Amino acid sequence: MREARHCARIIGLLVVSARVAVAQSPALDARSVTLWARLLAVHDARRADSVTIDEALASPVAPLRAAAARVIGLNRIASRYGALRTRLVAEPDTAAARDAAFALGVAADSAGCGALRQALARPDVQVAAAGALGEIGASCGAFAALLGAASSSAARAALLRAAGRWAPFPDSVVVDAYHAARRRDERWAALYVLGRSRRPAGAALARAASRDVDAGIREAAARLLTASLAPDEASRASANERLAVLLRDQAPHVRIAALRALATHGPQAMALLDATFRRERNTNVRIALAQVLVTIADSSSPAWAAWWHADTMPVVRGFLLAGAWQAGAVSTLPGAASFATARDPRLRIAMLEGGAARNAVTYAPDAALRLTDADARVRIAAFRALMRTTGALRDTLLAAHAATLLTDSVASVREAVLLAYERTAAARDVPMALAAYTRAGTDTSAVARNAALLLVASAWRRDSLAFDSTSLARLRDVDAEVDARLWPRVTVGPGATWRRRDGIDTTLARYEEIVRRVIVPALAGRTAQLRITTARGVVRITLDGVRAPMTVDHLSRLAERGYFTGMQFHRVVPAFVAQTGDPRGDGSGGPGVSIRDELNRLRYTRGAVGMALSGPDTGGSQFFLTLAPQPHLDGHYTMFGRVRSGSVAMDALVQGDRMDMQPSRSP
């Protein structure tokens, strides 16, 4: 009864909203600015503030209603799921209705399946409804029935991209959908989900699809020509024949997909890959070749030395070197004795990663020698190589080197050691954690301080009865400020009295500033941009200040103060993503504070820009550009922008390229 009364109230409010809605959302008045600021605060604190939510849902400003819908889903405000279902029918603004559908999918609200199925008949909302049904999965009904109810090609493509969530996988339905597809997006989605789900049913489609005029279709087809999806010798031979053609494709992404598939066919693919490496001129394709060599070449293969001579780029040689160490072929490379003192730190890191991957135990003495390397990234890589050992040897190595590393001048080195202890923390480790916390007091970054506090909390959970009075007294004297995102993990036992540090201002005034600084200009069409300058060219990003205002504000402020100057693209995976924003350059660094996820229904097509995460709400400064469509990221990583220009420069990026990023005005 209470739910029915609430839904009736919401419908009444919607009627009022519909009467005042206009084709273009009105400018935000002072009341709307404050209300949106309150909504940001609710989202940021993950509160279930139904008063603010209801006021925002009743706003005459459609984007504010849409934002309220997203917050219901992101904050899991179950008492307002009914309002989302109502909005699928009664919301007068298309975008707000789509966000209501998206929020039901984020919330995995199976009770909303009926409303979402009905929304498949609403042309302006059915794509968002299909995406939400895909997020919820099989509990919303049979895949074939849902696919049949989707009347648009775009909606069917959205469902096909999510077919992997149904069990058993609807092989025949997806294959039939490919053959019956009216548009390219449906065919690509069918191939994509068959490839991602490793379905043999896709192999038969792949041979014909690999001849398609569309490069994206050929790329998706190439992923299906792997050995695991070829049931017999004849089909493997046919797959190899098609891959040989695709390795000469004019599109680099197609060639990369083809060589990765070919590498699964074992040593017989070596001759073809070797011929490809010798003629290939695209750097990222050569990197991909270097990455897969270790999967098919043994220690006696002449390819190691031949490829090493053929390419002197450090990034290519780094992957070759790591693979050679892993395969036991490093002695075949010219100058092997000098690798330990290689001038380029990427080669020293590659040596450590490859040697530890081959045999961490026998490689441990060599890794220990690199703990004093001049480059902090190499020292961290050496420590991680040691930590790949197990049992008593791992404990012995940790005890032998921790004291020295915990006095390192670079905070990220100390953080790596403390986090290694956290996994098995005990009361005996608390004095070490306290000393590390004190040592980190002058750091400009909070990473080592945070790691020390996490170690103490882990020790308390595992070994609280062994805490002696001295340790407890010292912990009570620690005037610790705990990052807000770490608060639930750290404030146990002695940490219960520590102060919370949000890292960023959480007053209403700050959120009002974000609304005025980011949201108001975006609604007025004054789109904020970021300009990334690299040796490969300039990449311009258009930011979405309405759907990801806190993320846009956070990154823009970092850029304004020059935070990104000189940083590397520390991770570039050809035909996948290019990632940057880490001051450490090893994928583990950040600004010392984290921000909330602002998940939205924007799709990760080629050129999307999203926040890199190590878990929910862990975004800091690392972000990535998608080099090809990545539907599995949709709705799971904050997308805050899109590449507006510079796609050629984006495609040319290689791991280790340096960059600068600054705000840029709209032309």
Summary of the structure (lengths in Angstrom):
residues: 667
radius of gyration: 27.0
end to end distance: 54.4
largest distance: 79.1
contacts: 2342
relative contact order: 0.07
helix: 61%
strand: 8%
